[in-house]
Amino acid sequence: MEASKRTVFSVKTVATIAMLCAIAFVAKLISTVFPTVSGFLSFDLKDVVIVIGGFLYGPLAAAIIAGIVSLVEMVTVSTTGAIGLLMNVLASCSFACIAAVIYAIRRDMKGAIFGLLLGVLCMTGVMLLWNWLITPLYMKVDRSVVVGMLVPVFLPFNLVKGGINATLALLLYKPIVTALRKAHLVPEGNAPRQTKWSVLIASLVLLATFVLFALVLMGIL
């Protein structure tokens, strides 16, 4: 009987992860309408779904979702090939997996906030390093050109992108998990606690701030 229960839970978990992959890909498609920064940097909302998957099922699940969605993206809407696949996986995993590890250690709002903050910082650092390594090959320019873009372009872009995804994850985690719980896809133990009004208001203010910065980076403001 216990083995049967574990099997049913495993099937539900796989089904939920597959559904999160589909939602993350839709989020990527929606993101394609946003203007690019410096002609090739794109804001991407799929990390919101990936990190929520990580909060639910751990960092391995976040890595699996990131890998699957990035692979599907490469063979459908992306024009950057294997380089784009690598950069997408690195960005998503450095953000979502770090946040999921911290949340697994402390499963409360403070753990979620600290995990997301650390994820944004980690993703920003990782992408600075990998853009320094890979972007000269992608853009076919001398490395000194990319070095000159690290602080004025890549640094603010990744901080703003991470900030938008982190605040959206805080805002959407509770309603998404509540919906999954009502559909019996997530066990009761994964139910989020009530979000405090102070956290909600702070998240909305931060989101508005990051969106304004994004509009500036995209040249709209």
Phi, psi and chi 1 to 4 in degrees:
 res  aa     phi    psi   chi1   chi2   chi3   chi4
   1 MET       -  -43.6 -175.4   67.0  175.8      -
   2 GLU   -64.0  -39.6  -70.7  -60.2  -40.8      -
   3 ALA   -62.6  -38.2      -      -      -      -
   4 SER   -63.6  -41.2  175.5      -      -      -
   5 LYS   -63.8  -41.6  -73.1 -178.0  178.7  179.6
   6 ARG   -63.8  -37.0  -75.1 -163.8  -64.1  -91.5
   7 THR   -65.2  -44.1  -58.2      -      -      -
   8 VAL   -62.3  -44.2  170.5      -      -      -
   9 PHE   -62.8  -39.5  178.6   76.4      -      -
  10 SER   -62.8  -41.7  176.2      -      -      -
  11 VAL   -64.1  -42.3  169.6      -      -      -
  12 LYS   -62.9  -40.3  -75.0 -175.1  177.3 -179.0
  13 THR   -63.0  -46.7  -60.1      -      -      -
  14 VAL   -61.1  -42.5  171.4      -      -      -
  15 ALA   -63.5  -41.1      -      -      -      -
  16 THR   -67.7  -41.8  -54.1      -      -      -
  17 ILE   -62.8  -40.7  -70.6  175.0      -      -
  18 ALA   -62.5  -40.2      -      -      -      -
  19 MET   -66.4  -39.7 -177.1  172.9   62.9      -
  20 LEU   -64.2  -35.4  -69.9  172.5      -      -
  21 CYS   -60.8  -44.2  -73.1      -      -      -
  22 ALA   -64.7  -42.4      -      -      -      -
  23 ILE   -65.2  -40.4  -63.6  172.2      -      -
  24 ALA   -63.0  -37.9      -      -      -      -
  25 PHE   -68.4  -38.0 -177.3   66.5      -      -
  26 VAL   -62.6  -40.9  170.9      -      -      -
  27 ALA   -60.7  -37.3      -      -      -      -
  28 LYS   -64.5  -43.0  169.5   60.1 -171.9  177.6
  29 LEU   -62.0  -40.7  -66.7  179.1      -      -
  30 ILE   -62.7  -37.2  -66.6  172.8      -      -
  31 SER   -65.9  -21.7  -57.6      -      -      -
  32 THR   -67.7  -14.0   58.7      -      -      -
  33 VAL   -80.1  -15.0  -55.4      -      -      -
  34 PHE   -75.2  141.2  -58.0  147.3      -      -
  35 PRO   -62.7  151.4  -19.7   31.2      -      -
  36 THR   -85.1  164.9   58.4      -      -      -
  37 VAL  -107.8  128.6  175.0      -      -      -
  38 SER    57.6   23.5  -64.1      -      -      -
  39 GLY    85.9  -10.5      -      -      -      -
  40 PHE  -148.1   -8.0   66.0   98.3      -      -
  41 LEU   -92.5  124.7  -64.9  172.8      -      -
  42 SER  -117.4  132.4  -58.5      -      -      -
  43 PHE   -70.2  138.8  -74.3   99.7      -      -
  44 ASP  -137.9  122.6 -165.5  -18.2      -      -
  45 LEU   -91.8   -2.2  -60.5  178.2      -      -
  46 LYS   -65.6  -24.4   69.3  173.9 -179.4  -71.5
  47 ASP   -65.4  -22.8  -74.3   -9.4      -      -
  48 VAL   -60.8  -46.6  176.5      -      -      -
  49 VAL   -70.8  -39.2 -176.8      -      -      -
  50 ILE   -63.5  -43.3  -65.8  171.5      -      -
  51 VAL   -71.0  -31.6   77.5      -      -      -
  52 ILE   -65.3  -40.5  -71.1  175.2      -      -
  53 GLY   -60.7  -38.0      -      -      -      -
  54 GLY   -66.8  -38.6      -      -      -      -
  55 PHE   -63.8  -35.7  -79.7  179.0      -      -
  56 LEU   -75.3  -46.2  -75.8  170.8      -      -
  57 TYR  -123.8    3.1  -61.2  114.1      -      -
  58 GLY   101.3  170.9      -      -      -      -
  59 PRO   -63.8  -31.2   19.3  -31.1      -      -
  60 LEU   -63.9  -41.4  178.6   59.1      -      -
  61 ALA   -62.6  -40.5      -      -      -      -
  62 ALA   -61.4  -41.2      -      -      -      -
  63 ALA   -66.5  -39.6      -      -      -      -
  64 ILE   -63.4  -46.7  -69.5  171.3      -      -
  65 ILE   -62.2  -43.4  -61.9  170.4      -      -
  66 ALA   -60.6  -44.0      -      -      -      -
  67 GLY   -66.0  -44.7      -      -      -      -
  68 ILE   -64.8  -48.2  -68.2  174.2      -      -
  69 VAL   -64.7  -41.2  175.7      -      -      -
  70 SER   -65.2  -36.9  -63.5      -      -      -
  71 LEU   -67.0  -44.5 -178.0   60.9      -      -
  72 VAL   -63.1  -40.5  173.1      -      -      -
  73 GLU   -60.5  -41.6  178.0 -176.5  -18.4      -
  74 MET   -62.0  -38.4 -177.7 -173.3   73.9      -
  75 VAL   -91.7    1.6  -60.7      -      -      -
  76 THR  -120.4  -72.9   53.8      -      -      -
  77 VAL  -104.0  -13.7  -62.8      -      -      -
  78 SER   -82.5  149.3  176.7      -      -      -
  79 THR  -117.1    9.9   59.2      -      -      -
  80 THR  -102.3   -0.5   54.9      -      -      -
  81 GLY    61.9 -143.4      -      -      -      -
  82 ALA   -65.5  -32.9      -      -      -      -
  83 ILE   -64.2  -43.9  -68.5  178.4      -      -
  84 GLY   -63.7  -39.4      -      -      -      -
  85 LEU   -59.4  -48.8  170.9   65.2      -      -
  86 LEU   -59.7  -47.1  173.4   63.9      -      -
  87 MET   -67.3  -36.9  -60.9  -63.2  -87.0      -
  88 ASN   -64.6  -45.2  -84.3  -36.7      -      -
  89 VAL   -64.4  -43.8  170.9      -      -      -
  90 LEU   -61.6  -45.2  -73.4  170.2      -      -
  91 ALA   -65.0  -48.3      -      -      -      -
  92 SER   -66.0  -43.6  -65.1      -      -      -
  93 CYS   -70.6  -40.5  -73.5      -      -      -
  94 SER   -65.9  -28.0   58.2      -      -      -
  95 PHE   -83.7  -58.4  168.7   66.0      -      -
  96 ALA   -74.3  -39.5      -      -      -      -
  97 CYS   -68.9  -41.5  -66.9      -      -      -
  98 ILE   -62.1  -46.1  -67.4  -62.7      -      -
  99 ALA   -61.1  -40.6      -      -      -      -
 100 ALA   -67.7  -36.2      -      -      -      -
 101 VAL   -62.4  -47.0  166.7      -      -      -
 102 ILE   -64.2  -41.8  -59.5  -58.7      -      -
 103 TYR   -67.2  -32.7 -172.2   67.8      -      -
 104 ALA   -66.2  -30.1      -      -      -      -
 105 ILE   -77.6  -40.8  -63.8  171.6      -      -
 106 ARG  -132.2   99.4  179.4  165.2 -178.9  170.2
 107 ARG   -90.9   69.0  -61.4 -173.9   67.0   85.3
 108 ASP  -147.8 -177.2   57.1   16.7      -      -
 109 MET   -62.6  -40.0 -176.7   58.0   69.1      -
 110 LYS   -62.8  -40.0  -71.1 -177.2  179.1  179.1
 111 GLY   -64.4  -40.2      -      -      -      -
 112 ALA   -64.8  -45.5      -      -      -      -
 113 ILE   -64.8  -47.2  -67.8  173.0      -      -
 114 PHE   -63.4  -41.7 -179.0   66.5      -      -
 115 GLY   -61.9  -44.1      -      -      -      -
 116 LEU   -65.7  -41.2  -71.2  166.9      -      -
 117 LEU   -62.3  -46.2  175.0   60.5      -      -
 118 LEU   -64.7  -36.1 -166.8   59.6      -      -
 119 GLY   -62.6  -42.2      -      -      -      -
 120 VAL   -62.5  -46.2  171.1      -      -      -
 121 LEU   -65.3  -41.4  -65.1  176.9      -      -
 122 CYS   -65.3  -45.3 -178.5      -      -      -
 123 MET   -61.4  -40.3 -175.4  -94.4  -68.7      -
 124 THR   -63.2  -45.7  -59.8      -      -      -
 125 GLY   -64.9  -43.5      -      -      -      -
 126 VAL   -62.1  -42.8  166.7      -      -      -
 127 MET   -73.0  -29.5  -63.9  -43.9  -67.3      -
 128 LEU   -62.3  -44.8  -75.9  176.5      -      -
 129 LEU   -64.4  -47.6  172.4   61.5      -      -
 130 TRP   -74.9  -29.3  -79.5   89.9      -      -
 131 ASN   -67.2  -36.5  -85.1  -65.5      -      -
 132 TRP   -63.0  -36.4  176.0   78.7      -      -
 133 LEU   -79.8  -44.6  -71.3  170.5      -      -
 134 ILE   -97.7  -38.5  -62.0  -64.4      -      -
 135 THR   -58.0  -37.1  -57.5      -      -      -
 136 PRO   -58.3  -34.1  -26.6   35.8      -      -
 137 LEU   -71.2  -40.6  -57.2  176.3      -      -
 138 TYR   -68.9  -44.5  171.0   71.3      -      -
 139 MET   -85.7  -11.8  -64.4 -179.3   64.4      -
 140 LYS    57.7   49.6  -64.5 -179.1  174.1   59.6
 141 VAL  -129.5  166.6  -63.3      -      -      -
 142 ASP   -67.3  147.8 -171.1   81.8      -      -
 143 ARG   -59.9  -29.3 -166.8  172.8  -55.9  -81.7
 144 SER   -62.1  -31.1   60.8      -      -      -
 145 VAL   -64.2  -44.1  175.2      -      -      -
 146 VAL   -68.7  -38.8  176.2      -      -      -
 147 VAL   -57.2  -39.3  170.2      -      -      -
 148 GLY   -69.2  -14.8      -      -      -      -
 149 MET   -97.8  -11.0  -62.4  172.1   64.2      -
 150 LEU   -59.5  -52.0  -70.0  179.0      -      -
 151 VAL   -79.8  -46.1  174.0      -      -      -
 152 PRO   -77.7  -19.7   27.2  -34.0      -      -
 153 VAL  -118.7  -63.7  177.8      -      -      -
 154 PHE   -67.0  -39.9  -67.8  111.1      -      -
 155 LEU   -62.2  -56.1  178.3   62.2      -      -
 156 PRO   -65.4  -35.4   20.7  -31.4      -      -
 157 PHE   -59.5  -49.4  170.2   79.5      -      -
 158 ASN   -70.3  -35.1  -76.4  -68.4      -      -
 159 LEU   -64.8  -43.3  -75.0  174.2      -      -
 160 VAL   -69.0  -43.9  170.6      -      -      -
 161 LYS   -59.5  -47.3  173.0 -173.9  170.7 -177.4
 162 GLY   -64.1  -39.9      -      -      -      -
 163 GLY   -63.1  -42.1      -      -      -      -
 164 ILE   -62.5  -47.2  -70.0  173.6      -      -
 165 ASN   -65.5  -38.4  -71.6  -28.7      -      -
 166 ALA   -66.2  -45.5      -      -      -      -
 167 THR   -69.6  -36.9   50.6      -      -      -
 168 LEU   -64.7  -37.9  -78.8  174.5      -      -
 169 ALA   -62.8  -41.6      -      -      -      -
 170 LEU   -62.2  -40.5  -81.1  177.5      -      -
 171 LEU   -73.3  -34.8  -68.5  168.5      -      -
 172 LEU   -97.5  -13.8  -63.3  176.7      -      -
 173 TYR   -58.8  -50.5  178.5   66.2      -      -
 174 LYS   -61.3  -52.1 -176.2 -179.7 -175.4  -62.0
 175 PRO   -63.2  -34.8   15.4  -28.5      -      -
 176 ILE   -68.2  -46.2  -72.4  177.3      -      -
 177 VAL   -67.4  -35.9  177.3      -      -      -
 178 THR   -62.2  -42.3  -60.5      -      -      -
 179 ALA   -64.8  -41.6      -      -      -      -
 180 LEU   -65.5  -35.8  -68.2  174.0      -      -
 181 ARG   -67.7  -40.9 -169.3  175.5   74.0 -112.6
 182 LYS   -65.0  -28.9  -71.5 -179.0  178.8  179.6
 183 ALA   -84.9    4.3      -      -      -      -
 184 HIS    62.0   29.9  -54.9  -68.1      -      -
 185 LEU   -97.7  -18.7  -68.5  173.1      -      -
 186 VAL  -124.6  129.7  173.6      -      -      -
 187 PRO   -66.0  159.8   20.8  -30.7      -      -
 188 GLU   -57.4  -32.3  -69.8  -67.0  -32.2      -
 189 GLY   -62.2  -19.9      -      -      -      -
 190 ASN   -92.4    7.9  -76.8  -25.7      -      -
 191 ALA   -68.8  131.0      -      -      -      -
 192 PRO   -76.4  152.3   28.2  -33.8      -      -
 193 ARG   -75.8  163.7  -63.4  178.2 -179.4  178.2
 194 GLN   -61.3  130.9 -175.4   65.7   35.9      -
 195 THR   -75.9  130.7  -56.3      -      -      -
 196 LYS   -70.0  147.2  -65.6 -178.7  179.7  179.5
 197 TRP   -61.0  -36.2  -81.1  105.0      -      -
 198 SER   -62.7  -40.3   57.9      -      -      -
 199 VAL   -68.0  -41.2  174.3      -      -      -
 200 LEU   -62.1  -46.7  179.1   61.7      -      -
 201 ILE   -66.1  -43.2  -67.3  172.1      -      -
 202 ALA   -62.4  -39.3      -      -      -      -
 203 SER   -64.3  -41.4  -61.9      -      -      -
 204 LEU   -65.9  -40.0  -71.4  171.2      -      -
 205 VAL   -64.8  -44.8  171.4      -      -      -
 206 LEU   -63.1  -41.6  -77.2  173.0      -      -
 207 LEU   -61.0  -45.7  178.0   60.9      -      -
 208 ALA   -61.1  -40.1      -      -      -      -
 209 THR   -64.7  -46.6  -57.7      -      -      -
 210 PHE   -65.2  -36.4  -75.2  124.7      -      -
 211 VAL   -64.6  -40.7  168.0      -      -      -
 212 LEU   -61.5  -43.6  -74.6  174.8      -      -
 213 PHE   -61.8  -39.4  -86.3  118.2      -      -
 214 ALA   -63.1  -41.0      -      -      -      -
 215 LEU   -63.3  -36.2  -67.2  173.6      -      -
 216 VAL   -66.3  -45.8  170.7      -      -      -
 217 LEU   -62.9  -34.2  -69.4  174.7      -      -
 218 MET   -80.1   -5.4  -69.5 -175.3  -69.3      -
 219 GLY    81.4   14.2      -      -      -      -
 220 ILE   -83.3  -35.4  -63.9  175.7      -      -
 221 LEU  -108.8      -  -67.6 -179.8      -      -
